[in-house]
Amino acid sequence: MTTSECYTCGMEAEFDALPPRERIAHDRHWRVAHATGTSLPGWLVLLPRRHVTAVHDLTDAEAAVLGTWQVRLSRALRAVTGCDKTYVVQFAEAEGFSHVHFHIVPRDGALAPEHRGPGVFGLLRAPEPERVTAARADRTALALRAGLAEQAGRPS
């Protein structure tokens, strides 16, 4: 797959015009977006800002901040959604989505047992009427931005 065929790279090319759900937060190396097609509000995707298809191809600079992003996003999800924990998953195997990406998924106590652990991916290809709307994803994105900004203002 070339960068011109990559969904993630196509979104990155439109960075300045992206809605809040596609540009929750970012730095030089990473961009955070709300997942599409999910019925779970707050399902995030952490994406390298350059085309890379395997974790071992991340640069040292990208790798150096990866864990920090995962923890910061997990904290923001807890503050915004009240989730008990977050799942962090990386496969990059779906057709059209071979660009490395990390799913940061909020899991609350009410999540049905069949959707816990790897079963959570059953919520990713939800039927259209059950999907998080663009408006709700944007509201969640803005709340997460505020939560991340609040974290940044706190001493570590």
Backbone as numpy.savetxt, mean C-alpha at the origin, in Angstrom:
# Nx Ny Nz CAx CAy CAz Cx Cy Cz
8.37 -7.88 -19.11 7.53 -6.69 -19.11 8.41 -5.44 -19.11
8.09 -4.50 -19.94 8.83 -3.25 -19.99 8.14 -2.23 -19.10
8.85 -1.15 -18.81 8.25 -0.12 -17.96 7.03 0.50 -18.63
6.96 0.50 -19.96 5.80 1.07 -20.63 4.57 0.18 -20.47
4.76 -1.11 -20.13 3.65 -2.03 -19.93 3.31 -2.21 -18.45
4.06 -1.59 -17.58 3.92 -1.77 -16.14 2.89 -0.79 -15.58
1.86 -1.31 -14.92 0.83 -0.48 -14.33 1.43 0.52 -13.34
2.31 0.03 -12.47 2.91 0.87 -11.43 3.74 1.99 -12.05
4.54 1.66 -13.05 5.35 2.69 -13.71 4.48 3.70 -14.44
3.37 3.23 -15.00 2.43 4.15 -15.65 1.85 5.14 -14.66
1.53 4.66 -13.46 1.02 5.56 -12.43 2.11 6.54 -12.00
3.32 6.05 -11.86 4.44 6.91 -11.44 4.67 8.02 -12.46
4.49 7.70 -13.74 4.68 8.71 -14.80 3.66 9.85 -14.67
2.53 9.58 -14.03 1.48 10.58 -13.83 1.50 11.15 -12.41
2.60 11.00 -11.72 2.70 11.28 -10.29 2.02 12.58 -9.86
2.32 13.67 -10.53 1.79 14.97 -10.10 0.27 15.07 -10.21
-0.34 14.24 -11.06 -1.79 14.29 -11.26 -2.53 13.21 -10.48
-1.82 12.39 -9.72 -2.46 11.29 -9.02 -3.38 11.77 -7.90
-4.53 11.09 -7.72 -5.42 11.43 -6.61 -4.81 10.97 -5.28
-5.36 11.44 -4.17 -4.79 11.08 -2.86 -4.61 9.57 -2.66
-5.54 8.75 -3.14 -5.46 7.30 -2.93 -4.25 6.68 -3.61
-3.71 7.33 -4.62 -2.54 6.82 -5.34 -1.23 7.47 -4.89
-1.35 8.45 -4.02 -0.17 9.19 -3.56 -0.35 9.57 -2.09
-0.52 8.54 -1.27 -0.75 8.77 0.16 0.49 9.41 0.79
1.65 8.88 0.44 2.92 9.39 0.95 4.01 8.92 -0.02
5.15 9.56 0.06 6.25 9.17 -0.83 7.56 9.78 -0.35
8.64 9.22 -0.85 9.96 9.81 -0.72 10.68 9.55 -2.04
11.98 9.70 -2.07 12.74 9.48 -3.32 12.61 8.06 -3.85
12.41 7.11 -2.94 12.47 5.70 -3.32 11.12 4.98 -3.35
10.17 5.43 -2.56 8.92 4.70 -2.37 7.70 5.59 -2.51
6.60 4.99 -2.96 5.29 5.65 -3.02 4.29 4.71 -2.36
3.33 5.29 -1.64 2.29 4.51 -0.97 0.95 4.81 -1.63
0.23 3.75 -1.99 -1.08 3.89 -2.61 -2.08 2.99 -1.88
-3.35 3.33 -2.01 -4.41 2.45 -1.53 -4.64 1.40 -2.61
-4.76 0.15 -2.22 -4.99 -0.94 -3.18 -6.33 -0.73 -3.89
-6.37 -1.17 -5.14 -7.61 -1.12 -5.91 -8.26 -2.50 -5.88
-9.56 -2.53 -6.03 -10.28 -3.79 -6.11 -10.49 -4.49 -4.79
-10.16 -3.85 -3.69 -10.31 -4.48 -2.38 -11.59 -4.02 -1.68
-12.10 -4.87 -0.82 -13.24 -4.49 0.00 -12.79 -4.03 1.39
-11.48 -3.99 1.60 -10.93 -3.66 2.91 -10.33 -2.24 2.90
-10.99 -1.28 3.53 -10.44 0.07 3.58 -9.09 0.08 4.30
-8.13 0.80 3.73 -6.82 0.91 4.34 -5.82 -0.11 3.82
-6.21 -0.96 2.88 -5.26 -1.92 2.29 -4.28 -1.10 1.45
-3.04 -1.04 1.88 -2.03 -0.21 1.24 -1.06 -1.02 0.41
-0.44 -0.34 -0.54 0.60 -0.93 -1.36 1.80 0.02 -1.33
2.96 -0.51 -0.96 4.21 0.25 -0.89 5.02 -0.12 -2.13
5.30 0.87 -2.96 5.85 0.65 -4.30 7.18 1.36 -4.52
8.20 0.67 -5.03 9.41 1.39 -5.42 9.08 2.36 -6.56
9.70 3.50 -6.57 9.40 4.52 -7.58 10.14 4.29 -8.89
10.98 3.28 -8.94 11.61 2.89 -10.21 11.18 1.46 -10.50
11.30 1.06 -11.74 10.88 -0.29 -12.12 11.88 -1.32 -11.59
11.38 -2.23 -10.77 12.18 -3.32 -10.22 11.22 -4.50 -10.02
11.67 -5.69 -10.41 10.77 -6.85 -10.37 11.16 -7.92 -9.35
12.21 -7.70 -8.59 12.62 -8.66 -7.57 13.24 -7.92 -6.39
12.95 -8.38 -5.19 13.45 -7.73 -3.99 14.98 -7.66 -4.01
15.63 -8.68 -4.51 17.11 -8.66 -4.51 17.68 -7.57 -5.43
16.84 -6.98 -6.27 17.29 -5.89 -7.14 17.08 -4.50 -6.54
16.53 -4.43 -5.33 16.42 -3.13 -4.68 17.82 -2.59 -4.41
17.97 -1.29 -4.51 19.24 -0.67 -4.17 19.40 -0.66 -2.65
20.62 -0.45 -2.20 20.85 -0.33 -0.76 20.05 0.83 -0.18
19.92 1.91 -0.93 19.18 3.08 -0.44 17.69 2.74 -0.32
17.13 2.02 -1.28 15.73 1.61 -1.21 15.52 0.66 -0.02
16.42 -0.29 0.12 16.32 -1.27 1.20 16.46 -0.61 2.57
17.29 0.41 2.67 17.57 1.06 3.95 16.32 1.68 4.58
15.37 2.10 3.77 14.17 2.75 4.31 12.92 1.87 4.24
13.04 0.70 3.65 11.89 -0.19 3.48 11.24 -0.54 4.81
12.01 -1.00 5.76 11.46 -1.37 7.06 10.83 -0.20 7.79
11.45 0.96 7.67 10.91 2.16 8.30 9.53 2.48 7.73
9.41 2.39 6.39 8.10 2.62 5.77 7.07 1.61 6.27
7.44 0.35 6.34 6.49 -0.68 6.76 5.99 -0.43 8.18
6.88 -0.04 9.07 6.48 0.23 10.45 5.66 1.51 10.54
6.09 2.56 9.87 5.33 3.82 9.90 3.92 3.63 9.37
3.79 2.88 8.27 2.46 2.64 7.69 1.61 1.79 8.62
2.21 0.80 9.25 1.48 -0.02 10.21 0.97 0.81 11.37
1.78 1.71 11.86 1.36 2.59 12.97 0.23 3.51 12.52
0.36 4.08 11.32 -0.69 4.97 10.81 -1.99 4.20 10.61
-1.91 2.98 10.09 -3.12 2.17 9.92 -3.78 1.87 11.26
-2.98 1.58 12.26 -3.55 1.33 13.59 -4.27 2.57 14.10
-3.64 3.73 13.94 -4.25 4.98 14.41 -5.53 5.30 13.64
-5.54 5.07 12.34 -6.69 5.45 11.50 -7.79 4.40 11.50
-7.43 3.13 11.42 -8.45 2.08 11.30 -8.74 1.36 12.61
-7.83 1.46 13.58 -7.99 0.74 14.83 -7.66 -0.73 14.72
-6.96 -1.11 13.66 -6.64 -2.53 13.44 -5.78 -3.09 14.58
-5.90 -4.39 14.77 -5.12 -5.08 15.80 -3.68 -5.29 15.37
-3.49 -5.52 14.08 -2.16 -5.75 13.52 -2.22 -5.50 12.03
-1.05 -5.53 11.41 -1.01 -5.42 9.95 -0.26 -6.62 9.40
-0.66 -7.01 8.20 0.08 -8.02 7.45 0.97 -7.29 6.46
2.18 -7.78 6.28 3.09 -7.25 5.26 3.44 -8.41 4.34
3.07 -8.28 3.05 3.19 -9.38 2.11 3.78 -8.87 0.80
4.63 -9.68 0.16 5.19 -9.32 -1.13 5.24 -10.57 -2.01
4.55 -10.49 -3.18 4.62 -11.57 -4.17 5.00 -11.02 -5.54
4.31 -10.00 -6.04 4.54 -9.39 -7.36 4.45 -10.44 -8.47
3.40 -11.25 -8.44 3.21 -12.31 -9.43 1.97 -12.14 -10.29
1.03 -11.28 -9.89 -0.21 -11.13 -10.65 0.07 -10.54 -12.03
-0.68 -10.97 -13.01 -0.55 -10.46 -14.37 -0.61 -8.93 -14.37
0.41 -8.31 -14.95 0.46 -6.85 -15.02 1.02 -6.18 -13.78
1.34 -6.97 -12.75 1.81 -6.39 -11.49 3.10 -7.06 -11.03
4.05 -7.24 -11.93 5.32 -7.87 -11.57 6.29 -6.88 -10.91
5.97 -5.59 -10.96 6.73 -4.55 -10.27 6.68 -4.88 -8.77
7.82 -4.93 -8.10 7.84 -5.23 -6.67 6.87 -4.29 -5.95
6.10 -4.86 -5.05 5.23 -4.05 -4.19 4.93 -4.85 -2.93
4.78 -4.13 -1.84 4.50 -4.73 -0.54 3.07 -4.35 -0.14
2.27 -5.35 0.16 0.92 -5.12 0.67 1.05 -4.88 2.17
0.48 -3.79 2.65 0.42 -3.49 4.08 -1.08 -3.50 4.40
-1.53 -4.57 5.04 -2.97 -4.84 5.16 -3.41 -4.76 6.62
-4.39 -3.89 6.92 -4.88 -3.82 8.30 -5.74 -5.04 8.61
-5.52 -5.63 9.78 -6.32 -6.78 10.21 -6.90 -6.47 11.57
-8.23 -6.33 11.61 -8.85 -6.07 12.91 -9.46 -7.35 13.46
-9.89 -7.29 14.69 -10.42 -8.45 15.38 -11.69 -9.01 14.76
-12.41 -8.20 14.00 -13.67 -8.64 13.41 -13.48 -9.34 12.06
-12.26 -9.40 11.56 -12.03 -10.04 10.27 -12.37 -11.52 10.37
-13.18 -11.99 9.45 -13.62 -13.39 9.46 -12.42 -14.33 9.42
-12.49 -15.45 10.13 -11.36 -16.39 10.16 -10.88 -16.82 8.78
-11.78 -16.97 7.83 -11.36 -17.40 6.49 -10.58 -16.32 5.74
-10.60 -15.10 6.25 -9.85 -14.01 5.63 -8.59 -13.64 6.40
-8.26 -14.42 7.40 -7.03 -14.16 8.15 -5.85 -14.83 7.47
-4.65 -14.31 7.73 -3.46 -14.86 7.09 -3.58 -14.73 5.58
-3.11 -15.72 4.82 -3.15 -15.61 3.36 -4.56 -15.49 2.80
-5.57 -15.91 3.59 -6.96 -15.79 3.15 -7.40 -14.35 2.94
-6.64 -13.40 3.46 -6.99 -11.98 3.29 -7.03 -11.60 1.80
-6.27 -12.33 0.98 -6.26 -12.01 -0.45 -7.61 -12.27 -1.11
-8.50 -12.99 -0.44 -9.87 -13.13 -0.92 -10.62 -11.82 -0.94
-10.12 -10.83 -0.19 -10.75 -9.50 -0.16 -10.18 -8.56 -1.21
-9.15 -9.01 -1.92 -8.49 -8.12 -2.88 -9.22 -8.04 -4.21
-9.84 -9.11 -4.64 -10.57 -9.09 -5.91 -12.06 -9.15 -5.63
-12.51 -8.22 -4.83 -13.91 -8.18 -4.40 -14.83 -7.83 -5.57
-16.06 -8.33 -5.52 -17.04 -7.91 -6.53 -17.22 -6.39 -6.48
-17.50 -5.80 -7.59 -17.60 -4.33 -7.70 -18.43 -3.68 -6.60
-19.62 -4.19 -6.28 -20.43 -3.51 -5.25 -19.80 -3.53 -3.85
-18.86 -4.44 -3.60 -18.24 -4.55 -2.28 -16.92 -3.79 -2.18
-16.43 -3.27 -3.29 -15.12 -2.62 -3.30 -15.15 -1.26 -2.60
-14.02 -0.92 -2.02 -13.85 0.41 -1.45 -13.95 1.41 -2.60
-14.81 2.39 -2.46 -14.98 3.38 -3.53 -13.77 4.30 -3.59
-13.61 4.96 -4.72 -12.51 5.92 -4.88 -12.63 7.02 -3.83
-13.84 7.48 -3.56 -14.03 8.54 -2.57 -13.62 8.07 -1.18
-13.99 6.85 -0.82 -13.60 6.33 0.51 -12.10 6.11 0.59
-11.50 5.60 -0.49 -10.05 5.40 -0.50 -9.33 6.75 -0.37
-9.86 7.79 -1.01 -9.26 9.12 -0.88 -9.38 9.64 0.56
-10.54 9.44 1.19 -10.71 9.88 2.59 -9.74 9.13 3.50
-9.61 7.84 3.28 -8.68 7.04 4.08 -7.25 7.52 3.84
-6.92 7.80 2.59 -5.58 8.28 2.24 -5.26 9.58 2.96
-6.20 10.51 2.98 -5.96 11.79 3.64 -5.81 11.61 5.15
-6.59 10.71 5.74 -6.45 10.43 7.18 -5.09 9.80 7.46
-4.64 8.90 6.58 -3.32 8.29 6.77 -2.21 9.32 6.61
-2.34 10.23 5.65 -1.35 11.31 5.51 -1.23 12.09 6.80
-2.36 12.44 7.38 -2.35 13.19 8.64 -1.69 12.37 9.74
-1.99 11.09 9.80 -1.38 10.22 10.80 0.13 10.11 10.63
0.57 10.01 9.38 2.01 9.96 9.12 2.69 11.27 9.49
2.02 12.38 9.20 2.58 13.69 9.55 2.68 13.84 11.07
1.68 13.34 11.78 1.71 13.40 13.25 2.87 12.57 13.79
3.09 11.38 13.21 4.22 10.54 13.61 5.54 11.28 13.40
5.66 11.96 12.28 6.90 12.66 11.95 7.18 13.78 12.94
6.12 14.33 13.52 6.28 15.42 14.48 6.63 14.95 15.88
6.50 13.64 16.14 6.81 13.09 17.46 8.26 12.67 17.55
8.88 12.86 18.70 10.23 12.34 18.85 10.21 10.82 18.84
11.26 10.20 18.30 11.29 8.73 18.24 11.93 8.14 19.45
